[in-house]
Amino acid sequence: MDTRQMRCIVAIAECGSLTRAAERLGLAQPALTQTLNRLEGEIGAKLFERSRRGAALTEAGLAIVDDLRAALAHGDAAAERARAMGAGRAGRLTIGFVTHAVYEVLPRALRRLHVEHPQLDVVLREMSNAEQVDALEGGRIDLALLHPPVPVTARVHERRLGEEAMVVALPADHELAADGCVSMAEIAAHGLVWFPAQQMPLLRTLMLGAFRSAGLDLRVRQDANRTLTVLACVAAGLGWSLLPSSVRSLQHAGVRYAQVRDGAALPSFELAALWLARSRPTFADTFAAMLAD
């Protein structure tokens, strides 16, 4: 049964008359009658009881009409999607992101993308820095939102999206000084919960170097590859952490945040978008432009 025959059956069922169905389809009634007769002959069952009052579905017709409607709807949707993709209005965009991106940058750009490209299929994957670089170079994501700098061998575009100072995440039951801040010495005394060295090697080196320059030996006591895992470890008393200041919007039981009183030498957390350089514009280019607005 081809699409034209399916449309004929559905039209007759919905109109209740071959005459009205022929008018809807823009066919001559004899041609529609011929199509129905041929199809019933091929199937070996009558689909309609025809009379002067019109055409009513038989049991055989009732058994297939809903399936025909579904098949037509699916086919129409597929055709529309193909037209949209051909016109550059639809497709798929896979975005990798670090937790930091979800506080403000990512939701704002996604809202605009949904408005301007409602048929675009967006896939979101929370990943570490290292995981995103590997996925971007392997073609498993189209755009990465991560903390630069990172080593990338593929040819990519990069857009810096701003930077944030480091704040301390510490157990909620720790009593702060009158100014509500902590010192670098206090952080060093409690040790650090932080991301594995391979995730942000340069930032880690700069951070530890700032402590060494202050005459302090900061030890990373626990590695954790996601921000929520870092916070869970802090709440468990495994150490303190240094995170982007926007982490304050992420409330976690057993954790509080504080400024570093003497932390002017600490590096900042930057956020950047990386996407593969292609010979023609892609949705990754479109989304990167939205991230910067």
Solvent accessible surface area in square Angstrom, and as a share of the most:
residue,aa,sasa,rsa
1,M,96,0.43
2,D,74,0.38
3,T,71,0.41
4,R,123,0.45
5,Q,16,0.07
6,M,39,0.17
7,R,95,0.35
8,C,4,0.02
9,I,1,0.01
10,V,15,0.08
11,A,2,0.01
12,I,0,0.00
13,A,25,0.20
14,E,84,0.38
15,C,26,0.16
16,G,24,0.24
17,S,12,0.08
18,L,16,0.08
19,T,66,0.38
20,R,130,0.47
21,A,0,0.00
22,A,4,0.03
23,E,127,0.57
24,R,134,0.49
25,L,53,0.26
26,G,67,0.65
27,L,69,0.34
28,A,66,0.51
29,Q,76,0.34
30,P,101,0.64
31,A,44,0.34
32,L,0,0.00
33,T,37,0.21
34,Q,107,0.48
35,T,9,0.05
36,L,2,0.01
37,N,75,0.38
38,R,113,0.41
39,L,3,0.01
40,E,17,0.08
41,G,60,0.58
42,E,116,0.52
43,I,78,0.40
44,G,66,0.63
45,A,40,0.31
46,K,108,0.46
47,L,2,0.01
48,F,0,0.00
49,E,98,0.44
50,R,92,0.34
51,S,64,0.41
52,R,252,0.92
53,R,220,0.80
54,G,17,0.17
55,A,10,0.08
56,A,63,0.49
57,L,43,0.22
58,T,22,0.13
59,E,144,0.65
60,A,35,0.27
61,G,0,0.00
62,L,98,0.49
63,A,74,0.57
64,I,49,0.25
65,V,7,0.04
66,D,95,0.49
67,D,99,0.51
68,L,14,0.07
69,R,88,0.32
70,A,64,0.49
71,A,45,0.35
72,L,17,0.08
73,A,63,0.48
74,H,140,0.62
75,G,38,0.37
76,D,63,0.33
77,A,61,0.48
78,A,55,0.43
79,A,41,0.32
80,E,63,0.28
81,R,96,0.35
82,A,64,0.50
83,R,142,0.52
84,A,0,0.00
85,M,103,0.46
86,G,72,0.69
87,A,69,0.53
88,G,43,0.41
89,R,105,0.38
90,A,3,0.03
91,G,4,0.04
92,R,156,0.57
93,L,2,0.01
94,T,11,0.07
95,I,0,0.00
96,G,0,0.00
97,F,20,0.08
98,V,13,0.07
99,T,15,0.09
100,H,16,0.07
101,A,0,0.00
102,V,56,0.32
103,Y,51,0.19
104,E,111,0.50
105,V,23,0.13
106,L,5,0.02
107,P,45,0.28
108,R,85,0.31
109,A,1,0.01
110,L,41,0.20
111,R,155,0.57
112,R,98,0.36
113,L,2,0.01
114,H,125,0.56
115,V,118,0.68
116,E,86,0.39
117,H,39,0.18
118,P,86,0.54
119,Q,67,0.30
120,L,16,0.08
121,D,47,0.24
122,V,49,0.28
123,V,37,0.21
124,L,83,0.41
125,R,104,0.38
126,E,75,0.34
127,M,30,0.13
128,S,7,0.04
129,N,1,0.01
130,A,38,0.30
131,E,67,0.30
132,Q,0,0.00
133,V,19,0.11
134,D,84,0.44
135,A,1,0.01
136,L,1,0.00
137,E,68,0.31
138,G,48,0.46
139,G,49,0.47
140,R,125,0.46
141,I,1,0.01
142,D,48,0.25
143,L,0,0.00
144,A,0,0.00
145,L,0,0.00
146,L,0,0.00
147,H,11,0.05
148,P,10,0.07
149,P,62,0.39
150,V,28,0.16
151,P,107,0.67
152,V,39,0.22
153,T,131,0.76
154,A,35,0.27
155,R,176,0.64
156,V,42,0.24
157,H,77,0.34
158,E,85,0.38
159,R,86,0.31
160,R,117,0.43
161,L,33,0.16
162,G,43,0.42
163,E,109,0.49
164,E,42,0.19
165,A,64,0.50
166,M,12,0.05
167,V,1,0.01
168,V,0,0.00
169,A,0,0.00
170,L,0,0.00
171,P,24,0.15
172,A,46,0.36
173,D,133,0.69
174,H,43,0.19
175,E,153,0.69
176,L,36,0.18
177,A,53,0.41
178,A,120,0.93
179,D,81,0.42
180,G,31,0.30
181,C,24,0.14
182,V,1,0.01
183,S,21,0.14
184,M,5,0.02
185,A,52,0.40
186,E,56,0.25
187,I,0,0.00
188,A,17,0.13
189,A,72,0.56
190,H,69,0.31
191,G,0,0.00
192,L,0,0.00
193,V,0,0.00
194,W,0,0.00
195,F,13,0.06
196,P,20,0.12
197,A,48,0.37
198,Q,128,0.57
199,Q,13,0.06
200,M,7,0.03
201,P,57,0.36
202,L,82,0.41
203,L,12,0.06
204,R,39,0.14
205,T,77,0.45
206,L,91,0.45
207,M,0,0.00
208,L,35,0.18
209,G,19,0.18
210,A,10,0.08
211,F,0,0.00
212,R,148,0.54
213,S,102,0.66
214,A,59,0.46
215,G,68,0.65
216,L,45,0.22
217,D,88,0.46
218,L,13,0.06
219,R,161,0.59
220,V,36,0.21
221,R,148,0.54
222,Q,69,0.31
223,D,70,0.36
224,A,6,0.04
225,N,65,0.34
226,R,62,0.23
227,T,14,0.08
228,L,99,0.49
229,T,60,0.35
230,V,0,0.00
231,L,0,0.00
232,A,46,0.36
233,C,18,0.11
234,V,0,0.00
235,A,39,0.30
236,A,73,0.57
237,G,54,0.52
238,L,79,0.39
239,G,4,0.04
240,W,3,0.01
241,S,0,0.00
242,L,0,0.00
243,L,0,0.00
244,P,8,0.05
245,S,35,0.22
246,S,30,0.19
247,V,1,0.00
248,R,96,0.35
249,S,80,0.52
250,L,44,0.22
251,Q,147,0.66
252,H,51,0.23
253,A,94,0.73
254,G,37,0.36
255,V,16,0.09
256,R,86,0.31
257,Y,28,0.11
258,A,3,0.02
259,Q,96,0.43
260,V,20,0.12
261,R,114,0.42
262,D,77,0.40
263,G,15,0.15
264,A,110,0.85
265,A,78,0.60
266,L,20,0.10
267,P,23,0.15
268,S,42,0.27
269,F,0,0.00
270,E,45,0.20
271,L,4,0.02
272,A,0,0.00
273,A,0,0.00
274,L,4,0.02
275,W,14,0.05
276,L,25,0.13
277,A,15,0.12
278,R,134,0.49
279,S,122,0.79
280,R,172,0.63
281,P,115,0.73
282,T,41,0.24
283,F,39,0.16
284,A,7,0.05
285,D,43,0.23
286,T,45,0.26
287,F,0,0.00
288,A,0,0.00
289,A,47,0.37
290,M,7,0.03
291,L,4,0.02
292,A,56,0.44
293,D,107,0.55
